[in-house]
């Protein structure tokens, strides 16, 4: 079983990680986890490219991604569940679904709310969009 777990640093995302850990015994073997975080691209202003190189942006995405992923990695390490880390840049829901398809995941596990603008008010807009875009089964956690 291969499960993509999308995290954004929110407590709801950690609940999705915890769900995978708590239910790992449901499977013959512990699941393989694709641990994913997605950044929206940093908007570039005219002339900013001459000040900041592509390497600066890549380092920013990598460092911020590691911060978002660290709590989830700690939980998975403690549970002995294998995972691969992916820090992606792009449209969040589309990137999650595309990574799930490309890595042949059997399930996408995502928090029902996250750090997005509307996430605190109602069912996360990212979660809703993933549900609509994905042919891979999606599990929402609270």
Backbone as CSV, one residue per row, in Angstrom:
resi,resn,N_x,N_y,N_z,CA_x,CA_y,CA_z,C_x,C_y,C_z
1,UNK,0.850,-1.169,0.000,0.000,0.000,0.000,0.898,1.236,0.000
2,UNK,0.637,2.116,-0.923,1.372,3.381,-1.013,0.382,4.518,-0.760
3,UNK,0.709,5.350,0.225,-0.176,6.432,0.636,0.557,7.759,0.498
4,UNK,-0.061,8.692,-0.206,0.465,10.047,-0.258,-0.167,10.817,0.899
5,UNK,0.686,11.415,1.724,0.213,12.239,2.829,0.678,13.662,2.553
6,UNK,-0.269,14.570,2.405,0.045,15.965,2.128,0.054,16.735,3.447
7,UNK,1.143,17.477,3.680,1.256,18.259,4.902,1.585,19.707,4.579
8,UNK,1.086,20.591,5.441,1.332,22.023,5.254,1.771,22.696,6.542
9,UNK,2.061,21.910,7.563,2.472,22.477,8.844,1.331,22.670,9.818
10,UNK,0.109,22.387,9.404,-1.045,22.579,10.287,-1.266,21.342,11.159
11,UNK,-2.050,21.551,12.230,-2.371,20.410,13.100,-3.254,19.407,12.366
12,UNK,-4.051,19.873,11.415,-4.895,18.957,10.639,-4.036,18.053,9.752
13,UNK,-2.957,18.597,9.232,-2.045,17.773,8.431,-1.383,16.711,9.300
14,UNK,-1.003,17.088,10.520,-0.416,16.092,11.429,-1.427,15.025,11.812
15,UNK,-2.705,15.383,11.847,-3.745,14.389,12.117,-3.787,13.352,10.989
16,UNK,-3.543,13.791,9.760,-3.504,12.846,8.636,-2.325,11.884,8.790
17,UNK,-1.183,12.415,9.199,-0.004,11.562,9.448,-0.327,10.573,10.561
18,UNK,-0.939,11.063,11.629,-1.271,10.188,12.751,-2.264,9.109,12.340
19,UNK,-3.202,9.438,11.460,-4.151,8.433,10.979,-3.405,7.292,10.278
20,UNK,-2.454,7.654,9.433,-1.670,6.624,8.724,-0.932,5.746,9.732
21,UNK,-0.347,6.360,10.735,0.382,5.600,11.757,-0.574,4.696,12.526
22,UNK,-1.694,5.254,12.962,-2.652,4.478,13.768,-3.256,3.311,13.007
23,UNK,-3.340,3.412,11.693,-3.981,2.373,10.892,-3.000,1.548,10.067
24,UNK,-1.733,1.684,10.340,-0.718,0.927,9.586,-0.916,-0.575,9.741
25,UNK,-1.473,-1.001,10.846,-1.712,-2.420,11.081,-2.826,-3.011,10.238
26,UNK,-3.574,-2.182,9.549,-4.640,-2.673,8.686,-4.102,-3.393,7.454
27,UNK,-2.852,-3.184,7.162,-2.258,-3.697,5.927,-1.301,-4.841,6.242
28,UNK,-1.094,-5.717,5.279,-0.169,-6.837,5.471,1.218,-6.352,5.839
29,UNK,1.635,-5.306,5.155,2.923,-4.682,5.437,2.669,-3.220,5.754
30,UNK,3.595,-2.617,6.498,3.456,-1.193,6.765,3.416,-0.456,5.434
31,UNK,2.588,0.557,5.340,2.486,1.279,4.061,3.754,2.072,3.760
32,UNK,3.994,2.268,2.474,5.021,3.208,2.020,4.335,4.553,1.912
33,UNK,4.987,5.583,2.406,4.382,6.908,2.427,5.156,7.849,1.519
34,UNK,4.397,8.567,0.710,4.946,9.681,-0.069,4.534,10.927,0.711
35,UNK,5.477,11.536,1.415,5.204,12.699,2.251,5.451,13.951,1.417
36,UNK,4.394,14.732,1.221,4.428,15.832,0.263,4.042,17.144,0.926
37,UNK,4.766,18.200,0.576,4.338,19.559,0.866,4.480,20.359,-0.417
38,UNK,3.581,21.305,-0.614,3.561,22.068,-1.867,3.592,23.562,-1.565
39,UNK,4.488,24.255,-2.230,4.561,25.719,-2.152,3.907,26.314,-3.382
40,UNK,3.173,27.375,-3.176,2.775,28.184,-4.321,4.026,28.888,-4.821
41,UNK,4.170,29.086,-6.115,5.362,29.781,-6.614,5.427,31.205,-6.060
42,UNK,6.637,31.623,-5.709,6.839,32.994,-5.253,6.688,33.908,-6.458
43,UNK,5.813,34.909,-6.349,5.673,35.828,-7.482,6.972,36.609,-7.681
44,UNK,7.345,36.791,-8.913,8.563,37.548,-9.191,8.177,38.891,-9.783
45,UNK,8.802,39.902,-9.284,8.573,41.250,-9.783,9.581,41.557,-10.874
46,UNK,9.222,42.443,-11.746,10.134,42.831,-12.815,11.449,43.293,-12.197
47,UNK,12.544,42.704,-12.619,13.861,43.079,-12.127,14.324,42.278,-10.927
48,UNK,13.417,41.577,-10.253,13.805,40.794,-9.084,14.714,39.640,-9.474
49,UNK,14.541,39.127,-10.682,15.371,38.019,-11.138,16.841,38.365,-11.187
50,UNK,17.167,39.639,-11.361,18.575,40.021,-11.390,19.158,40.079,-9.977
51,UNK,18.291,40.187,-8.956,18.753,40.249,-7.573,18.770,38.860,-6.950
52,UNK,17.733,38.075,-7.202,17.616,36.734,-6.644,17.712,35.702,-7.757
53,UNK,18.610,34.761,-7.572,18.786,33.718,-8.579,17.795,32.581,-8.350
54,UNK,17.708,31.701,-9.302,16.860,30.514,-9.182,17.290,29.682,-7.973
55,UNK,18.584,29.673,-7.677,19.084,28.928,-6.520,18.530,29.491,-5.211
56,UNK,18.343,30.815,-5.148,17.758,31.415,-3.949,16.332,30.909,-3.741
57,UNK,15.569,30.892,-4.828,14.194,30.412,-4.732,14.161,28.933,-4.354
58,UNK,15.008,28.131,-4.973,15.043,26.695,-4.675,15.420,26.450,-3.223
59,UNK,16.393,27.215,-2.717,16.790,27.065,-1.317,15.629,27.450,-0.393
60,UNK,14.938,28.531,-0.733,13.776,28.949,0.066,12.726,27.836,0.111
61,UNK,12.358,27.290,-1.050,11.359,26.223,-1.089,11.811,25.015,-0.271
62,UNK,13.073,24.639,-0.422,13.606,23.468,0.286,13.587,23.703,1.798
63,UNK,14.087,24.872,2.238,14.156,25.148,3.674,12.767,25.253,4.295
64,UNK,11.860,25.962,3.652,10.501,26.075,4.167,9.796,24.717,4.141
65,UNK,10.051,23.942,3.109,9.476,22.607,3.029,9.938,21.724,4.173
66,UNK,11.224,21.800,4.503,11.752,21.002,5.614,11.091,21.385,6.938
67,UNK,10.834,22.670,7.134,10.154,23.117,8.350,8.754,22.515,8.414
68,UNK,8.032,22.547,7.307,6.677,21.993,7.270,6.679,20.485,7.486
69,UNK,7.697,19.812,6.953,7.744,18.357,6.986,8.295,17.785,8.291
70,UNK,9.062,18.562,9.036,9.776,18.043,10.210,8.874,17.322,11.218
71,UNK,7.751,17.891,11.648,6.918,17.165,12.624,6.374,15.846,12.077
72,UNK,5.997,15.837,10.816,5.484,14.602,10.204,6.594,13.556,10.111
73,UNK,7.778,13.985,9.741,8.915,13.057,9.647,9.220,12.444,11.005
74,UNK,9.168,13.257,12.052,9.435,12.739,13.400,8.425,11.660,13.773
75,UNK,7.157,11.902,13.485,6.116,10.919,13.809,6.318,9.616,13.024
76,UNK,6.590,9.743,11.728,6.775,8.548,10.905,8.035,7.792,11.304
77,UNK,9.113,8.502,11.614,10.349,7.848,12.075,10.089,7.065,13.358
78,UNK,9.403,7.686,14.313,9.115,7.022,15.586,8.256,5.775,15.396
79,UNK,7.382,5.806,14.387,6.498,4.660,14.115,7.165,3.602,13.239
80,UNK,8.334,3.916,12.702,9.034,2.960,11.838,8.386,2.782,10.483
81,UNK,7.743,3.814,9.994,7.084,3.747,8.690,7.979,4.424,7.648
82,UNK,8.241,3.708,6.564,9.097,4.227,5.495,8.387,5.332,4.730
83,UNK,9.154,6.333,4.335,8.571,7.437,3.569,9.621,8.065,2.670
84,UNK,9.112,8.740,1.654,9.933,9.554,0.766,9.391,10.974,0.848
85,UNK,10.288,11.935,0.844,9.910,13.332,1.004,9.905,14.027,-0.344
86,UNK,8.870,14.853,-0.566,8.763,15.627,-1.803,8.355,17.052,-1.455
87,UNK,9.187,18.005,-1.840,8.856,19.421,-1.711,8.560,19.904,-3.122
88,UNK,7.306,20.231,-3.368,6.860,20.596,-4.702,6.526,22.079,-4.771
89,UNK,6.546,22.611,-5.978,6.183,24.001,-6.215,5.141,24.014,-7.321
90,UNK,4.022,24.664,-7.059,2.976,24.757,-8.073,1.626,24.948,-7.418
91,UNK,0.610,24.726,-8.192,-0.756,24.764,-7.679,-0.908,23.593,-6.704
92,UNK,-1.378,23.867,-5.500,-1.300,22.875,-4.425,-2.103,21.613,-4.736
93,UNK,-3.384,21.740,-4.978,-4.217,20.551,-5.204,-3.764,19.773,-6.427
94,UNK,-3.498,20.476,-7.514,-3.063,19.813,-8.738,-1.743,19.079,-8.530
95,UNK,-0.827,19.689,-7.789,0.475,19.055,-7.532,0.327,17.796,-6.692
96,UNK,-0.572,17.846,-5.698,-0.817,16.668,-4.855,-1.357,15.522,-5.696
97,UNK,-2.356,15.790,-6.498,-2.974,14.745,-7.318,-1.966,14.202,-8.335
98,UNK,-1.232,15.081,-8.979,-0.243,14.645,-9.968,0.822,13.762,-9.324
99,UNK,1.306,14.125,-8.134,2.318,13.311,-7.451,1.730,11.956,-7.066
100,UNK,0.486,11.926,-6.636,-0.147,10.654,-6.280,-0.238,9.725,-7.485
101,UNK,-0.587,10.278,-8.628,-0.682,9.479,-9.850,0.705,9.011,-10.286
102,UNK,1.672,9.926,-10.304,3.019,9.599,-10.782,3.748,8.601,-9.894
103,UNK,3.416,8.570,-8.609,4.064,7.619,-7.708,3.187,6.394,-7.445
104,UNK,2.095,6.303,-8.194,1.187,5.153,-8.130,0.649,4.895,-6.724
105,UNK,0.191,5.965,-6.105,-0.374,5.845,-4.762,-1.748,5.195,-4.821
106,UNK,-2.059,4.470,-3.767,-3.358,3.831,-3.633,-4.350,4.705,-2.882
107,UNK,-3.822,5.727,-2.186,-4.653,6.573,-1.348,-3.955,7.914,-1.147
108,UNK,-4.744,8.977,-1.104,-4.262,10.291,-0.694,-4.887,10.572,0.662
109,UNK,-4.069,10.908,1.642,-4.552,11.229,2.974,-4.198,12.687,3.243
110,UNK,-5.213,13.482,3.553,-5.018,14.919,3.697,-5.930,15.436,4.813
111,UNK,-5.452,16.430,5.525,-6.271,17.057,6.562,-7.434,17.803,5.944
112,UNK,-8.552,17.828,6.660,-9.739,18.490,6.115,-9.607,20.002,6.126
113,UNK,-8.720,20.493,6.932,-8.445,21.936,6.974,-6.945,22.098,7.029
114,UNK,-6.497,23.240,6.560,-5.065,23.469,6.573,-4.749,24.916,6.814
115,UNK,-3.635,25.331,6.269,-3.147,26.679,6.497,-3.645,27.659,5.449
116,UNK,-4.454,27.192,4.504,-4.947,28.066,3.452,-5.885,29.139,3.989
117,UNK,-6.163,30.135,3.176,-6.994,31.274,3.575,-8.359,30.838,4.104
118,UNK,-9.000,29.952,3.400,-10.339,29.528,3.802,-10.314,28.347,4.751
119,UNK,-9.140,27.767,4.959,-9.030,26.551,5.739,-9.577,26.651,7.143
120,UNK,-9.482,27.803,7.738,-9.963,27.963,9.102,-11.471,28.159,9.159
121,UNK,-12.092,28.456,8.061,-13.518,28.773,8.055,-14.404,27.604,7.656
122,UNK,-13.937,26.783,6.745,-14.751,25.687,6.246,-13.847,24.588,5.736
123,UNK,-14.437,23.539,5.238,-13.648,22.446,4.686,-12.609,23.036,3.762
124,UNK,-11.360,22.698,3.981,-10.259,23.308,3.255,-10.478,23.329,1.758
125,UNK,-10.200,24.465,1.173,-10.374,24.590,-0.263,-9.437,23.646,-1.006
126,UNK,-8.246,23.431,-0.465,-7.317,22.484,-1.092,-7.882,21.073,-1.021
127,UNK,-8.381,20.676,0.150,-8.951,19.338,0.296,-10.119,19.132,-0.661
128,UNK,-10.968,20.128,-0.769,-12.108,20.039,-1.672,-11.649,19.879,-3.112
129,UNK,-10.664,20.653,-3.506,-10.169,20.580,-4.874,-9.517,19.221,-5.155
130,UNK,-8.759,18.696,-4.188,-8.151,17.368,-4.356,-9.253,16.330,-4.559
131,UNK,-10.323,16.404,-3.761,-11.443,15.470,-3.915,-12.015,15.505,-5.326
132,UNK,-12.147,16.693,-5.875,-12.743,16.831,-7.206,-11.808,16.416,-8.327
133,UNK,-10.504,16.617,-8.137,-9.545,16.337,-9.213,-9.072,14.888,-9.261
134,UNK,-9.090,14.211,-8.140,-8.395,12.930,-8.031,-9.253,11.724,-8.419
135,UNK,-8.629,10.835,-9.163,-9.197,9.506,-9.385,-8.681,8.531,-8.336
136,UNK,-7.623,8.931,-7.618,-7.090,8.148,-6.515,-8.000,8.403,-5.308
137,UNK,-8.374,7.372,-4.558,-9.213,7.597,-3.386,-8.568,8.599,-2.424
138,UNK,-9.405,9.436,-1.818,-8.933,10.491,-0.914,-9.579,10.271,0.459
139,UNK,-8.745,10.296,1.487,-9.221,10.200,2.865,-8.960,11.550,3.522
140,UNK,-10.037,12.190,4.017,-9.910,13.440,4.749,-9.919,13.133,6.244
141,UNK,-8.995,13.739,6.963,-8.951,13.544,8.419,-9.252,14.861,9.106
142,UNK,-9.736,14.763,10.329,-10.019,15.953,11.146,-9.016,16.042,12.262
